[in-house]
């Protein structure tokens, strides 16, 4: 049986709560030096950028020493470096910690704040903020919420325990409840359970429903309605990308503030926080796989659709 190669610990510290990038040299032998491979692998950085970083000693090996410009290529070698990060518009809303122990951190995430670094959102993410504010450099996300969705998100303190908490979500052993504000349709029969097959293609912003065996199941209930708007209680039994947004849109009541469903709209300028998606991860309930404790957490946030969308609420 082949032994899995153990990844060495990073020789570089985090910056602003963000891990350095790790690159493993593949088994191909088409390069004579590490520099040649890095130039090819990171070609999107622009002409001369990688050479400049190599010259400045910004790529390091497992021993923490800078990779020399003429260092020979070694298949399987690990290299670390820090990217030059573009300035990000701060998300001007607090990230509340609702629970913390030696194993878990549960946070109440605001709208517009990504859960983990991705794309253009790196330092302005819940994970990076919590690592900085709580001084927990090894904190990791047990699951993710969409950047536009507010509410409860769970993080693990100890790397060796992360898998146990991730399996809670994979095995559907976390009871999740969401809340959404969308148009009220008196002809829509609720409650009901929506089942469909959702396909999310890489590089395509919106997911779509397709024919086939259902892989997405959501219980939809109407909690209350007023002024042409409904407050919906959503109980997902699966966790497909954009599942709740797709299902409410398919029912003819797309969530207010949704830039993707039913139609993809032009992106708003950076720093425009006026129209948050009216979707909230309201509660999480589960049995702790490490301590055996019964956990029940509830978001303290409020969906402000009635004040954020006065033109809709007045109808």
C-alpha positions in Angstrom: 0.0 0.0 0.0 1.4 3.4 -1.0 2.0 5.7 1.9 0.6 9.2 1.6 3.2 11.9 1.5 3.1 14.0 4.6 2.9 17.7 4.0 5.6 19.6 6.0 4.4 22.5 8.2 4.5 25.9 6.6 7.8 27.7 7.2 6.1 31.0 6.7 3.7 32.7 9.2 0.2 33.9 8.3 -0.3 37.5 7.2 -3.4 39.3 8.3 -4.9 35.9 9.1 -4.2 34.5 5.6 -2.1 31.4 5.0 0.8 31.5 2.6 0.3 29.7 -0.7 1.8 26.2 -0.9 2.9 24.7 -4.2 4.0 21.1 -4.7 6.3 20.4 -7.7 4.6 17.7 -9.9 6.4 14.5 -11.1 6.8 15.9 -14.6 10.5 16.6 -15.5 10.1 19.2 -18.1 11.9 21.9 -16.0 15.5 22.1 -15.0 15.0 24.6 -12.2 12.3 25.4 -9.6 12.3 29.0 -11.0 11.3 27.7 -14.5 8.4 25.8 -13.1 7.1 28.7 -11.0 7.3 31.0 -14.0 5.1 28.6 -16.0 2.7 27.7 -13.1 2.2 31.4 -12.1 2.1 32.9 -15.5 -1.0 34.9 -14.7 1.0 37.1 -12.3 2.4 39.0 -15.3 5.8 39.2 -17.1 8.7 39.4 -14.8 6.7 39.2 -11.6 7.8 35.7 -10.6 11.4 36.3 -11.5 11.3 39.4 -9.3 9.9 37.3 -6.4 12.5 34.7 -6.8 15.2 37.3 -6.9 13.8 38.8 -3.7 13.8 35.5 -1.9 10.1 35.3 -1.5 9.7 31.6 -2.4 10.9 29.3 0.4 11.3 25.6 0.8 10.4 23.4 3.8 13.5 24.5 5.7 12.5 28.1 5.4 15.4 29.1 3.2 14.8 31.1 0.0 14.7 29.2 -3.2 17.7 30.2 -5.3 17.2 31.2 -8.9 19.3 28.2 -10.1 17.8 25.7 -7.5 17.4 22.4 -9.4 13.9 21.0 -10.0 13.0 18.2 -7.5 9.7 16.4 -8.1 7.5 16.5 -5.0 9.2 19.4 -3.4 7.1 21.9 -1.6 7.4 25.7 -2.0 5.6 28.5 -0.1 5.1 32.1 -0.8 2.8 35.1 0.1 0.8 36.6 -2.7 0.6 40.4 -3.2 -2.9 41.1 -2.2 -5.0 43.9 -3.7 -6.6 46.3 -1.3 -10.1 45.2 -0.3 -13.1 47.3 0.7 -13.8 46.6 4.4 -17.2 45.1 5.1 -18.5 47.6 7.7 -20.5 45.2 9.8 -19.5 43.3 13.0 -18.8 39.6 13.1 -20.3 38.4 16.3 -18.9 35.3 18.2 -21.9 33.5 19.7 -20.0 30.5 21.1 -16.4 29.5 21.8 -14.7 26.6 23.5 -11.5 24.7 23.1 -12.9 23.0 20.0 -15.4 25.3 18.2 -16.0 28.9 17.3 -19.5 29.7 16.1 -19.9 33.2 14.5 -22.9 35.2 13.4 -21.7 36.4 10.0 -23.0 39.6 8.4 -24.1 39.9 4.8 -21.3 40.6 2.2 -18.5 38.9 4.2 -17.1 35.8 2.6 -16.6 32.8 4.9 -13.1 31.8 3.7 -10.5 33.5 1.3 -11.4 33.1 -2.3 -11.0 35.2 -5.4 -10.9 38.9 -4.6 -12.1 38.3 -1.0 -9.1 37.3 1.1 -8.4 39.5 4.2 -12.0 40.6 4.3 -13.4 37.2 5.2 -14.8 35.7 8.4 -12.0 33.2 8.7 -9.2 35.8 8.4 -11.0 38.2 10.8 -11.5 35.6 13.5 -7.9 34.4 13.2 -6.7 37.9 13.8 -9.2 39.0 16.4 -9.2 35.7 18.5 -5.5 35.0 17.9 -6.3 31.5 16.6 -4.0 31.0 13.6 -5.0 27.4 13.1 -8.8 28.2 13.0 -10.5 26.5 10.0 -14.0 26.6 8.6 -16.1 23.4 9.2 -18.5 24.5 6.4 -19.3 27.7 4.3 -22.0 30.2 3.9 -22.3 32.2 0.6 -20.8 35.7 0.9 -24.2 37.3 0.5 -25.9 35.1 3.1 -25.8 36.2 6.8 -26.0 34.0 9.9 -24.4 31.2 11.7 -21.2 29.6 10.5 -19.0 27.1 12.4 -15.2 27.0 12.7 -12.8 24.4 14.3 -10.0 25.4 16.6 -7.8 22.2 16.3 -6.7 21.0 12.9 -6.9 17.3 14.0 -10.6 17.7 14.8 -11.7 19.5 11.7 -12.6 16.3 9.8 -15.0 15.2 12.6 -17.0 18.4 12.4 -16.9 18.5 8.6 -18.4 15.0 8.6 -21.4 16.3 10.6 -22.4 18.4 7.6 -21.4 15.8 5.0 -23.5 13.1 6.8 -26.4 15.6 7.3 -26.3 15.4 11.1 -26.6 19.1 11.5 -30.2 20.5 11.7 -30.2 23.8 9.9 -32.9 26.4 9.7 -32.8 29.4 7.4 -35.1 32.5 7.0 -35.8 34.4 3.8 -37.8 37.4 2.7 -39.4 37.1 -0.7 -42.6 38.2 -2.4 -45.8 36.8 -1.0 -47.9 34.7 -3.4 -51.3 33.8 -1.9 -51.7 31.0 -4.6 -48.6 29.2 -3.6 -49.5 26.2 -1.5 -47.3 25.9 1.6 -45.8 24.2 3.4 -44.2 21.9 0.9 -41.0 19.9 0.3 -39.2 20.9 -2.9 -37.0 18.2 -4.6 -34.9 18.8 -7.7 -31.5 18.1 -9.3 -29.3 21.2 -9.1 -26.2 21.6 -11.3 -23.6 24.2 -10.6 -20.9 24.5 -13.3 -17.5 25.9 -12.5 -17.2 29.4 -13.9 -20.9 29.9 -14.3 -22.3 32.2 -11.6 -25.8 30.7 -11.3 -26.8 27.1 -10.7 -29.7 25.6 -12.5 -32.2 22.8 -12.2 -31.8 19.8 -14.6 -33.5 16.5 -15.2 -32.4 13.6 -13.1 -32.4 12.1 -9.7 -33.0 14.9 -7.1 -29.9 15.9 -5.2 -31.5 18.9 -3.4 -34.3 18.8 -0.9 -35.8 21.8 1.0 -38.8 22.1 3.2 -40.4 25.5 2.6 -42.9 27.1 5.1 -44.5 30.5 5.3 -43.9 32.0 8.7 -45.8 35.3 8.1 -46.7 37.8 5.4 -47.4 41.5 5.2 -47.2 44.3 2.6 -46.8 41.9 -0.3 -43.8 40.2 1.3 -43.5 36.8 2.9 -41.1 35.6 5.6 -40.2 32.0 4.7 -38.8 29.3 7.0 -36.4 27.0 5.1 -35.3 23.6 6.3 -32.7 22.2 3.9 -32.0 18.4 4.0 -29.2 18.7 1.5 -26.5 21.3 0.9 -26.2 22.0 -2.8 -24.7 25.3 -3.9 -27.3 28.1 -3.9 -30.0 25.4 -3.1 -32.4 27.7 -1.2 -32.1 30.5 -3.7 -32.7 28.2 -6.6 -35.7 26.5 -4.9 -37.5 29.8 -3.9 -36.9 31.2 -7.4 -38.4 28.1 -9.0 -41.5 28.5 -6.8 -41.9 32.0 -8.3 -40.8 33.9 -5.1 -37.1 34.7 -5.5 -35.4 36.0 -2.5 -35.1 39.8 -2.3 -31.7 41.2 -3.1 -30.7 38.1 -5.1 -28.4 39.1 -8.0 -28.5 35.7 -9.6 -32.0 34.3 -9.4 -34.2 34.4 -11.4 -31.8 36.4 -13.6 -28.1 37.3 -13.4 -27.8 41.1 -12.9 -24.8 43.4 -13.3 -22.5 43.3 -10.3 -22.8 46.2 -7.9 -19.8 48.5 -7.3 -17.4 47.6 -4.5 -18.6 49.1 -1.3 -22.3 49.1 -2.2 -23.9 47.4 0.8 -27.4 48.8 0.3 -29.3 45.8 -0.9 -28.3 42.7 1.1 -29.6 39.3 0.1 -32.5 38.6 2.4 -31.4 35.2 3.5 -30.2 34.3 7.0 -28.8 31.1 8.4 -31.0 31.2 11.5 -30.0 28.2 13.6 -27.7 25.2 13.9 -28.3 22.1 16.1 -26.1 19.1 16.4 -24.4 16.6 18.8 -20.7 17.5 19.2 -18.7 14.6 17.7 -15.8 15.4 20.1 -17.4 16.2 23.4 -20.8 14.6 23.0 -22.5 17.9 24.0 -25.8 18.9 22.5 -25.5 22.2 20.8 -28.2 24.6 19.7 -27.3 28.0 18.3 -29.5 30.8 17.1 -28.5 33.9 15.1 -29.3 37.3 16.7 -29.6 39.0 13.3 -32.7 40.4 11.7 -33.6 40.5 8.0 -34.5 44.1 7.5 -36.5 43.7 4.3 -39.3 45.9 5.4 -37.0 48.9 5.9 -34.4 48.0 3.2 -37.0 47.5 0.5 -39.7 50.1 1.3 -41.0 50.2 -2.2 -41.8 46.5 -2.1 -43.2 46.5 1.4 -45.6 49.3 0.5 -47.3 47.3 -2.2 
